[in-house]
């Protein structure tokens, strides 16, 4: 709300990355955003995107498992390989290796899915630093995030945030 002229394109980017047409489900893409935000220790982003992922996937425990130890979580090997790429992207893009890309492809990830995983992770590094750099208010009540997640899942980031403080 402070700078609508910057909020609008950032929310539009989030809509494209997390909700636009893709072979990865919105829940899977929200998990990538949640995992990246958790790696960056951004409490607000990992909590709100975790709630949106849980809303799409109907499974709050899975989100917790992915943040805690994604290799043991009940997700596909493809998503595990993509989370390796996301985690390495969060540390720095040069940490992603040809072997990481080959692993993702061997588990069925397409070039578009790999591209979008890297872009989600890179964008969320920026979003996380933006949110934390502004000392954004992060409520403690999980129901706050569940309620916001429902609205975001139904309306998207651009529409859900019109006139609503984040």
N, C-alpha and C positions, 0 to 999 in steps of 0.2 A: 504494500500500500504506500510505502514511503516514496518509491520511484516507479510508478506504473509503466513508464516508458522502458524501463529495464526488466520489470517483472513480466511484462507481456511476452517478449521473445524467449525468456528463460522458461516460463510455463509452457509455451508452445513447443520448445525443444523437449521438455519432459513429456508432453503429450505424444509427440512423434516417437520418441525413444521407447516409452513405456506402454503406449496404448495403440500406436499405429499398426497398420497391417504388417504381419511378421509371422514366421513359422514358430517362433518362441511365443508362448502364451503371455498375456499380461502378468500373470502370477509369476512365471519364470523370470521375466524381465524385472519385475519388482524385487524378486529375490536377489538378482544381481545388484540392483541399486542398494538394497538392504545390506548385503554382504560387503559391498564396497564402503558404505557409510559406517558399518561396524569396524572394518579394518582401519578407517580413518578416525575412529572414536568420536563420530558426530552423533550425539545422543538423539537430537531431534530427528534427523534424517533417517537413522536406522530404525527409530521407533515408528515414525509415520509411514515410511515405505514398508516396514515390516508388517504394519497393520493393514496396509493396502494389499500386500502379498497374501497375508492370511485371509483377507476377505475374498480374494479371487480363488485361493486354493482351499478355502474352508478348513484351515489347519494352522492354528497359532503355534502348536508344538513343533511343527516342521520348520517354521521360521526360526524358532529358538535353536533347534538342532543345527540348522545351516549356519547360523552365526557362531555357534559353539564349536562344531566340528563337521563341516560339510562333507568330508570324505566318508563319514559314518551315517550321514543323514539318508533318509529314504527318498532319494532323488535319482534321476537317471545318470548313467555314466557320462552322457553327453553334457548334462548340466554341471556335473562335477568338474569336467575338463574345462568348461567355459568359466567356472568360478576360479579355477587356477589362473586362467588368463586375466580375469578381472582383478584378482588379488595382486598379481604381479604388475598389472597396469597401475594399480593404486600406489604401489611402491615406486614405480617409474617405468615408462614404456619399454625401456631397453632391457628390463628384466624378463620380458616375454621372449621365449626362445622358439626356434623352428620346431623343436620337439614338442613344445606346448601346443602349437598349432597342429602338428601332425597327430597328437593325441586326440585333440578335439575332433579333427576330421575322421579319425579312425572310429570314433564313437558316433559318427553321423552328423556332426555339425557342418553346416554349409558355410561358404565364405561370407554370406550375408549375416549369419548368426555370429560368426567370429568378429566380423566388423562391428556389428551392433553391440556386442559384449564389450569390446574395447571402447567404443564411443560412450556407452552407458557408464563404464567405470571412469573414464576420463572426465566426462561431464559431472559425475557425482563427486569427483575430487574437487572440482571447482565449486559445485553447490555446497559441499560440506564446509569448505573453507569460507565461503560467503556467509553461510548460516552461523558458523561458530565465530567468525570474525566480527559479526554484528551482535554477538551475545544474544542470539535469538532465544526467546522464552520457550522453554521445553517443559510442559506440564508433567507432573508425576502420575496423574490419573490415566490408567490404560483405557478407560472408557472414552476419554477425550479423543484418543487416537482411533479407536474403533469407530466412533461416530464420524470423524473426519474421513476415515478410510472409505466408509460406505458412500459418502457424497463424492469423493474423488473417483472411486471406482465407477460410479454411475455417470458422472458429469465430465470427468477429465480434470486436468490441472488448470487449464485456462478458465473454464466455466466455474469450477468449484472455488476458485480463489478470487473471483470477482467480488471485491468489497468485503472479503473475509480475511481477517488477520491470520497469518501463518505462524 
